[in-house]
């Protein structure tokens, strides 16, 4: 048989083999038939969250795909999400670890990828007790208020000079400084400075390479080759972040040696002095660097995206903006600044954020899980070591759940008790169950505060020639959902 004939015959051989295997394992969920070798990879497209949502309309809310050699289960409905995240939670506690996350062994010390066990529980305990508990967050309100005032001061300067504000960059700077102050008692960036760009390059670069479809993930035999250079690029960003944190720790240790009475009220101080917190917090220097990397990366990009998308939708819908501003004026008062305790008295603002999260979930496909054992769901067998993907974006756009699902309608949440804190599976942008995003309490407070401050203290107009209904809402898929075209608007002092 000559080479050309072999090339023509091989695909049919692969397909025949697949059909035979599929018939033997007919309890797999339905899904599109894969191409030889590559499986369903070509069907993912540039925006997998959208492509998978379209496929689910044909094959159902529990769908099977073969991505290279990787068995993948896609969940696209609240009922199926509840099955895997609540009823069968024990079977899905594992994480699918992308090759990019293995750079410098980060996955071995990363709370997002650690298996559920003693190490994972230790990090979750630190997050709960030292970062995200109600008492801790209440005690650190002044810090967030300080960052909000700096944001408003920057926007006010832009208003005086008639300058355009890049909403995403301003929100990113605010959130980055909040996280760095909480973790290290320092600010990493200034508005309109190169430092913001440098830090965003590192964090954004890391998030980008983690989200790139990697052949080495789909074909483990290619792992050592790293054909796309993704792991190598991830190592560059990871090394930069760890080096930066190494310098911060060195400076802190030196300052404490020089002045034994000097102590900071931040997480680094707790981690370096476990006796101040709890003996269970005893971490090595490497543990601390990787843990702080997780918190810094996970807590910065997402909140900034939320604020940018929220402002985009309000500027596209001037009547919704007016309702939000009217509520703030009545509840807060025209010349008063918003406080965290006010959020509970602002139902329309809360509805705006819920609708924002429905349309633009922070992580559209959540963080992929891995099945620990074979498990049967709705009569279908989910095989061990399969990747489980939950399409939060598709659930938020499902017209059978949400009327006018593509429209921005905060009013739908005014007489609706659905929330995004993991109990209502129609809206799970932060996940649910034991592996729900630990930073949800802080992200919720900060995103509400930033959005409210921007709309309460300023009026906004779009750049010349841009109409509200023409504002770009195209999405750039990644680990987080970015706007393709950054939102820019001109603030006006009230």
Secondary structure as GFF3:
##gff-version 3
##sequence-region A 1 494
A	DSSP	alpha_helix	3	24	.	.	.	ID=ss1
A	DSSP	three_ten_helix	41	43	.	.	.	ID=ss2
A	DSSP	alpha_helix	48	59	.	.	.	ID=ss3
A	DSSP	beta_strand	62	67	.	.	.	ID=ss4
A	DSSP	beta_strand	70	75	.	.	.	ID=ss5
A	DSSP	alpha_helix	78	82	.	.	.	ID=ss6
A	DSSP	pi_helix	83	87	.	.	.	ID=ss7
A	DSSP	three_ten_helix	89	92	.	.	.	ID=ss8
A	DSSP	beta_strand	94	95	.	.	.	ID=ss9
A	DSSP	three_ten_helix	99	109	.	.	.	ID=ss10
A	DSSP	alpha_helix	118	126	.	.	.	ID=ss11
A	DSSP	pi_helix	127	131	.	.	.	ID=ss12
A	DSSP	alpha_helix	134	139	.	.	.	ID=ss13
A	DSSP	alpha_helix	141	161	.	.	.	ID=ss14
A	DSSP	beta_strand	164	166	.	.	.	ID=ss15
A	DSSP	alpha_helix	167	184	.	.	.	ID=ss16
A	DSSP	alpha_helix	194	211	.	.	.	ID=ss17
A	DSSP	alpha_helix	215	218	.	.	.	ID=ss18
A	DSSP	three_ten_helix	220	222	.	.	.	ID=ss19
A	DSSP	alpha_helix	230	258	.	.	.	ID=ss20
A	DSSP	alpha_helix	267	272	.	.	.	ID=ss21
A	DSSP	alpha_helix	274	277	.	.	.	ID=ss22
A	DSSP	three_ten_helix	279	281	.	.	.	ID=ss23
A	DSSP	alpha_helix	285	316	.	.	.	ID=ss24
A	DSSP	alpha_helix	318	332	.	.	.	ID=ss25
A	DSSP	three_ten_helix	340	345	.	.	.	ID=ss26
A	DSSP	alpha_helix	347	359	.	.	.	ID=ss27
A	DSSP	beta_strand	369	370	.	.	.	ID=ss28
A	DSSP	beta_strand	375	377	.	.	.	ID=ss29
A	DSSP	beta_strand	380	382	.	.	.	ID=ss30
A	DSSP	beta_strand	387	390	.	.	.	ID=ss31
A	DSSP	alpha_helix	392	396	.	.	.	ID=ss32
A	DSSP	three_ten_helix	410	413	.	.	.	ID=ss33
A	DSSP	three_ten_helix	433	435	.	.	.	ID=ss34
A	DSSP	alpha_helix	440	457	.	.	.	ID=ss35
A	DSSP	beta_strand	458	462	.	.	.	ID=ss36
A	DSSP	three_ten_helix	468	470	.	.	.	ID=ss37
A	DSSP	beta_strand	475	476	.	.	.	ID=ss38
A	DSSP	beta_strand	482	483	.	.	.	ID=ss39
A	DSSP	beta_strand	488	493	.	.	.	ID=ss40
###
